[in-house]
Amino acid sequence: MTMEKNNSNMNTIINDEVFRMNNEVVMWVVDSSAIHLKVITQSGDPAELNKEEAIELISVLQELLKRLE
């Protein structure tokens, strides 16, 4: 599965291994049994998501869930 979406507020990339959004949200599936999720800014602060970004995050999590056994 490969999906790319770019607009002024979000930079979403899904490929076979990694999803990234605004370089603050990174998700990936490990061994088809777990989703790893890292959500921080480059300075180590918590990342803030607006409504649209949160909706996109939920959508990607649903896609990654399909990869779990």
VENBEL-V269027 format. One record per run of one state. SS is the DSSP state (H for helix, E for strand, - for the rest). FROM is the first residue (numbers start at 1). TO is the last residue. Records with the same first field share a line. If there is no record, write none. Layout:
SS = FROM-TO + FROM-TO
This chain:
- = 1-2 + 7-10 + 15-17 + 22-24 + 31-33 + 41-45 + 47-50 + 66-69
E = 3-6 + 11-14 + 18-21 + 25-30 + 34-40 + 46-46
H = 51-65
